[in-house]
Amino acid sequence: MRVLVQHLPPESATTTALRNAMTPEEYEAQAEKGEPEKGRWSQTEQLLAGITDSLRTLEYILIRVNSDGKGRKPKRPEPIRRPGATSKPAREPMSEAASQRLFEIINGGSAA
């Protein structure tokens, strides 16, 4: 029975009743240790996450394009965490040698 209940969709009447029966303290504890990337998502939820990521990226681009360059620059939005997906590792900054080589390529090999 436990396995059946654990695999019910989040919007099912049983899961909703269990969630509604939780005390505020239990609900807060669940929220703090929540890991959406380990949950089960339907295709609809995956599509909604994709749409949300696209809208947040468009908003970021719109703000960057229409800003005058002064003041704080917004950070690029992080994608919504999805089941089975890990975050991308941080990209290392370009080394001085690579930067110099890129400069040479851009300027036709005539770096000073």
Buried (B, 14 or more C-beta within 10 A) or exposed (E): EEEEEEEBEEEEEEBEEEEEEEEEEEEEEEEEEEEEBEEEBEEEBEEEBEEEBEEBEEEBEEEEEEEEEEEEEEEEBEBBBBBEEEEEEEEEEEEEEEEEEEEEEEEEEEEE
